[in-house]
Amino acid sequence: MDRFQNFVSNDYVKNELNAAMDNDSLPHAIIIEGAKGTGKQTLARLIAQYCVCSADEKKPCGICSNCNKVKSATHPDVKIADGESDSRSINVASIRELRTDAYILPNESAKKAYLILNCDKMNVQAQNAFLKVFEEPPENVVFVLTCLSATSLLETIRSRARILSLFPADRDQAFKAVERILPGADKSDIVNAVIKCGGNIGRTLEMLNDGSGGEERSAAERIAQSLLSAKKTELLKCSVLISSDRVFSDHVMTNLYEIFAEAVRVSAGAKSENTTANILADRMTRKRLFALMDKVDEARRRIDMNINMNLFGAWFCSEMRI
């Protein structure tokens, strides 16, 4: 049985965890970092299943009552705090309650697991409160933290945990995973979404579930076309499109990257039905197109790193003037 059959890619992470689980040497604290959509929460829950699984052999089995309780978020020995959905769950008071609870014996299993999702939302005071149980953890407790980047946490926390970094899957792996999750989806739509999202399975699913994404594509087209205008104010006007909704802005960046990539392909001799890409290829050098793609990549990273969206639009427009 493959412990990680529902967790795609990042083989080196799976190999490390497999070895630790086989030898019953799982670290007491694990930090899982990576961009949104790379599977941080999926992996965190698999680790939680391992901690409470009642199977006699390879754990987690994924089918015992304990594993099923973790899947439904009802296991009494698996506590979950999510800094994104409820910031109060990771404030100082809540972390102190968690710290006290950690020293109480498990209810049903040999171990307890605490999943602190989006822990980069914890302020310094909450992190310091958490550090006290991190320094001398109970033997039967495992902490699993997820974040965009471990650098957002105090060094004293990072140094006491094993940091696992996740990356997007390759396109073939991502396609197969999405096809399995959405068996009714059109294959060409899956391929296009996988390419636009760079193998990021979570983002691909989000894009497909949100529908056609026409509004995001329209905004991306408008931004790309504004780069061709002699009036610098045209680009500035577009900042309003990406200054509020984080998910929408991320999808706009995905579409904008694809427009620039398509323009590069056109400049290399390919044919395209995308009018904007054709115009960009005709009026911009390939060097500039590559530079714009790099800027969009940086913009996506900043969105992932929780940049203030009120400032993002102005920052992005200033960076695109190259």
C-alpha positions as CSV (number, residue, x, y, z in Angstrom):
1,M,0.0,0.0,0.0
2,D,1.3,3.4,-0.9
3,R,0.9,5.8,2.0
4,F,0.9,8.8,-0.3
5,Q,-1.1,7.6,-3.3
6,N,-3.3,10.7,-3.1
7,F,-0.3,13.0,-2.7
8,V,1.4,13.7,-6.0
9,S,5.0,14.6,-6.8
10,N,7.6,15.8,-4.3
11,D,9.1,12.3,-4.1
12,Y,12.0,13.3,-1.9
13,V,9.6,14.5,0.8
14,K,7.6,11.2,0.5
15,N,10.8,9.1,0.7
16,E,11.9,11.0,3.8
17,L,8.5,10.6,5.5
18,N,8.3,6.9,4.5
19,A,11.6,6.2,6.1
20,A,10.6,8.0,9.3
21,M,7.3,6.3,9.5
22,D,8.8,2.8,8.8
23,N,11.3,3.4,11.7
24,D,8.8,5.1,14.0
25,S,11.1,8.1,14.0
26,L,8.8,10.9,12.9
27,P,10.0,14.3,14.1
28,H,8.0,15.9,16.9
29,A,7.6,19.0,14.8
30,I,7.3,19.4,11.1
31,I,7.0,22.6,9.0
32,I,5.6,22.2,5.5
33,E,6.2,25.2,3.3
34,G,5.2,25.8,-0.3
35,A,3.0,27.9,-2.6
36,K,-0.7,27.8,-2.3
37,G,-2.0,24.7,-4.1
38,T,1.1,22.5,-3.7
39,G,-0.6,20.1,-1.2
40,K,0.6,21.4,2.2
41,Q,-2.7,20.6,4.0
42,T,-3.1,17.3,2.2
43,L,0.3,16.2,3.5
44,A,-0.4,17.6,7.0
45,R,-3.6,15.5,7.2
46,L,-1.8,12.3,6.0
47,I,0.8,12.8,8.8
48,A,-2.1,13.3,11.3
49,Q,-3.6,10.0,10.1
50,Y,-0.3,8.3,10.7
51,C,-0.2,9.5,14.2
52,V,-3.6,8.0,15.2
53,C,-4.0,5.1,12.7
54,S,-5.0,1.9,14.4
55,A,-3.7,-0.5,11.7
56,D,-1.4,-3.2,12.7
57,E,0.9,-2.9,9.8
58,K,1.8,0.0,7.5
59,K,0.3,3.3,8.7
60,P,-1.6,5.3,7.8
61,C,-4.0,2.7,6.3
62,G,-6.5,5.4,5.3
63,I,-9.5,3.1,6.0
64,C,-9.6,2.5,9.7
65,S,-12.1,4.4,11.9
66,N,-9.3,6.7,13.2
67,C,-8.1,7.6,9.7
68,N,-11.7,8.3,8.6
69,K,-12.2,10.5,11.6
70,V,-9.2,12.6,10.6
71,K,-10.6,12.9,7.0
72,S,-13.8,14.2,8.5
73,A,-12.0,16.4,11.0
74,T,-13.8,14.7,13.9
75,H,-10.9,12.9,15.7
76,P,-10.5,14.1,19.3
77,D,-6.7,13.6,19.2
78,V,-6.2,15.7,16.1
79,K,-6.6,19.4,16.7
80,I,-6.7,21.8,13.8
81,A,-6.1,25.6,13.9
82,D,-6.3,27.5,10.6
83,G,-4.9,31.0,10.6
84,E,-6.5,31.8,7.3
85,S,-10.1,30.8,8.0
86,D,-10.1,31.9,11.6
87,S,-7.2,34.2,12.8
88,R,-8.5,33.9,16.4
89,S,-7.4,30.2,16.4
90,I,-3.8,31.2,16.3
91,N,-3.8,34.3,18.5
92,V,-1.9,34.3,21.8
93,A,-4.8,33.1,23.9
94,S,-5.6,30.2,21.6
95,I,-1.9,29.1,21.4
96,R,-1.7,29.1,25.2
97,E,-4.8,26.9,25.3
98,L,-3.2,24.6,22.8
99,R,0.0,24.5,24.8
100,T,-2.0,23.4,27.9
101,D,-4.0,20.8,25.9
102,A,-0.8,19.3,24.5
103,Y,0.1,17.9,28.0
104,I,-3.2,16.1,28.4
105,L,-3.1,12.4,27.4
106,P,-4.7,11.3,24.1
107,N,-8.4,10.2,24.2
108,E,-8.4,7.4,21.7
109,S,-4.9,7.0,20.2
110,A,-1.3,6.6,21.3
111,K,-0.4,10.0,19.9
112,K,-2.0,13.4,19.4
113,A,-1.4,15.6,16.4
114,Y,-1.8,19.4,16.2
115,L,-2.1,20.9,12.7
116,I,-1.5,24.6,12.6
117,L,-2.4,25.6,9.1
118,N,-1.3,28.9,7.6
119,C,0.9,29.4,10.6
120,D,2.6,32.4,9.0
121,K,-0.4,34.4,10.1
122,M,0.8,34.0,13.8
123,N,2.2,37.2,15.2
124,V,5.5,37.3,17.2
125,Q,3.7,37.1,20.5
126,A,1.8,34.0,19.5
127,Q,4.9,32.4,18.1
128,N,6.8,33.0,21.4
129,A,3.9,31.5,23.3
130,F,4.0,28.4,21.0
131,L,7.8,28.1,21.4
132,K,7.4,27.1,25.1
133,V,5.8,23.8,24.1
134,F,8.0,23.4,21.1
135,E,11.2,23.5,23.3
136,E,10.0,20.6,25.5
137,P,7.2,18.8,23.7
138,P,5.4,15.8,25.3
139,E,6.6,12.5,23.9
140,N,3.2,11.5,22.4
141,V,2.6,14.8,20.5
142,V,3.4,15.8,16.9
143,F,3.1,19.3,15.6
144,V,2.6,20.0,11.9
145,L,2.7,23.6,10.7
146,T,2.0,24.8,7.2
147,C,3.0,28.1,5.7
148,L,4.0,29.7,2.4
149,S,7.6,30.2,3.7
150,A,9.3,29.0,6.9
151,T,11.2,32.3,6.9
152,S,8.0,33.9,8.2
153,L,8.5,32.1,11.5
154,L,11.0,32.8,14.2
155,E,14.4,31.2,13.9
156,T,13.9,29.6,17.3
157,I,10.8,27.8,15.9
158,R,12.4,26.8,12.6
159,S,15.5,25.4,14.3
160,R,13.4,23.0,16.4
161,A,11.4,21.5,13.4
162,R,12.0,19.5,10.3
163,I,11.2,21.8,7.3
164,L,9.7,20.1,4.2
165,S,9.5,22.2,1.0
166,L,6.8,21.4,-1.5
167,F,6.9,22.3,-5.2
168,P,4.3,22.0,-8.1
169,A,4.1,18.6,-9.9
170,D,5.3,18.1,-13.4
171,R,2.6,18.6,-16.0
172,D,2.0,14.9,-16.7
173,Q,1.6,14.2,-13.0
174,A,-0.6,17.2,-12.5
175,F,-2.8,16.2,-15.5
176,K,-3.3,12.6,-14.2
177,A,-4.1,13.9,-10.6
178,V,-6.7,16.4,-11.8
179,E,-8.2,13.9,-14.2
180,R,-8.7,11.5,-11.3
181,I,-10.2,14.2,-9.1
182,L,-12.5,15.6,-11.8
183,P,-13.3,12.6,-14.0
184,G,-16.0,14.6,-15.8
185,A,-13.9,17.5,-16.8
186,D,-12.9,18.1,-20.4
187,K,-9.4,16.9,-21.1
188,S,-8.4,19.9,-23.1
189,D,-9.6,22.2,-20.3
190,I,-7.5,20.2,-17.9
191,V,-4.4,20.5,-20.1
192,N,-4.8,24.2,-20.6
193,A,-5.4,24.8,-16.8
194,V,-2.4,22.7,-15.9
195,I,-0.2,24.6,-18.3
196,K,-1.5,28.0,-17.0
197,C,-1.0,27.0,-13.4
198,G,2.5,25.5,-14.0
199,G,1.6,22.1,-12.6
200,N,0.2,23.5,-9.4
201,I,-2.7,21.0,-8.8
202,G,-4.6,23.1,-6.2
203,R,-4.6,26.2,-8.5
204,T,-5.6,24.0,-11.5
205,L,-8.6,22.6,-9.6
206,E,-9.5,26.1,-8.4
207,M,-9.4,27.4,-12.0
208,L,-11.5,24.5,-13.4
209,N,-14.1,24.7,-10.5
210,D,-14.4,28.5,-10.9
211,G,-15.6,28.1,-14.5
212,S,-14.3,29.6,-17.7
213,G,-12.3,32.3,-16.0
214,G,-13.4,34.8,-18.7
215,E,-13.2,37.8,-16.4
216,E,-9.7,37.0,-15.4
217,R,-8.6,36.5,-19.0
218,S,-10.2,39.8,-19.9
219,A,-8.3,41.6,-17.2
220,A,-5.1,40.0,-18.3
221,E,-5.7,41.0,-21.9
222,R,-6.3,44.6,-20.8
223,I,-3.1,44.8,-18.8
224,A,-1.1,43.3,-21.7
225,Q,-2.6,45.8,-24.1
226,S,-1.9,48.7,-21.8
227,L,1.8,47.9,-22.1
228,L,1.6,48.9,-25.8
229,S,0.0,52.3,-25.1
230,A,2.1,55.4,-25.2
231,K,0.2,56.7,-22.2
232,K,1.6,55.4,-19.0
233,T,-1.7,56.1,-17.3
234,E,-3.3,53.2,-19.2
235,L,-1.3,50.7,-17.2
236,L,-1.9,52.6,-13.9
237,K,-5.7,52.4,-14.6
238,C,-5.3,48.6,-14.7
239,S,-4.0,48.5,-11.1
240,V,-7.6,48.8,-9.9
241,L,-8.2,45.4,-11.5
242,I,-5.7,43.6,-9.2
243,S,-5.9,45.6,-6.0
244,S,-8.4,43.7,-3.9
245,D,-9.3,40.1,-4.5
246,R,-6.2,37.9,-4.0
247,V,-7.6,34.8,-5.8
248,F,-8.8,36.8,-8.7
249,S,-5.5,38.6,-9.0
250,D,-3.6,35.4,-8.9
251,H,-5.7,34.0,-11.8
252,V,-5.1,37.3,-13.7
253,M,-1.4,36.7,-13.3
254,T,-1.7,33.1,-14.5
255,N,-3.5,34.3,-17.7
256,L,-1.1,37.2,-18.2
257,Y,1.9,34.8,-18.0
258,E,0.3,32.6,-20.7
259,I,-0.3,35.6,-23.0
260,F,3.4,36.6,-22.7
261,A,4.4,32.9,-23.2
262,E,2.2,32.7,-26.3
263,A,3.8,35.9,-27.6
264,V,7.2,34.3,-27.2
265,R,6.0,31.2,-29.2
266,V,4.7,33.5,-31.9
267,S,8.0,35.4,-32.1
268,A,9.7,32.0,-32.6
269,G,7.5,31.3,-35.6
270,A,4.4,29.6,-34.1
271,K,0.9,30.6,-35.1
272,S,-1.7,31.8,-32.6
273,E,-5.3,32.8,-32.5
274,N,-4.6,35.2,-29.6
275,T,-4.7,38.7,-31.1
276,T,-3.0,40.3,-28.1
277,A,-0.1,37.7,-28.2
278,N,0.3,38.4,-31.9
279,I,0.5,42.1,-31.4
280,L,3.0,41.7,-28.5
281,A,5.2,39.5,-30.6
282,D,5.2,42.1,-33.4
283,R,6.0,45.1,-31.2
284,M,8.2,43.7,-28.4
285,T,11.5,42.0,-28.4
286,R,11.7,38.4,-27.1
287,K,14.1,39.7,-24.4
288,R,11.4,42.0,-23.1
289,L,8.7,39.3,-23.2
290,F,10.9,37.0,-21.1
291,A,11.5,39.9,-18.7
292,L,7.8,40.5,-18.4
293,M,7.2,36.8,-17.7
294,D,9.8,37.0,-14.9
295,K,7.9,40.0,-13.4
296,V,4.6,38.1,-13.5
297,D,6.3,35.1,-11.8
298,E,7.5,37.5,-9.0
299,A,4.1,39.0,-8.7
300,R,2.6,35.5,-8.2
301,R,5.2,34.8,-5.5
302,R,4.3,38.0,-3.7
303,I,0.6,37.1,-3.8
304,D,1.5,33.8,-2.3
305,M,3.6,35.6,0.4
306,N,0.5,37.5,1.5
307,I,1.4,40.9,0.1
308,N,-1.0,43.7,1.0
309,M,-3.3,43.7,-2.0
310,N,-4.1,47.4,-1.6
311,L,-0.5,48.1,-2.5
312,F,0.0,45.2,-4.9
313,G,-1.6,46.9,-7.9
314,A,0.6,50.0,-7.8
315,W,3.7,47.9,-7.1
316,F,2.9,45.6,-10.1
317,C,2.3,48.4,-12.5
318,S,5.5,50.1,-11.6
319,E,7.5,46.9,-12.1
320,M,5.9,46.3,-15.5
321,R,7.4,49.5,-17.0
322,I,10.5,47.8,-18.4
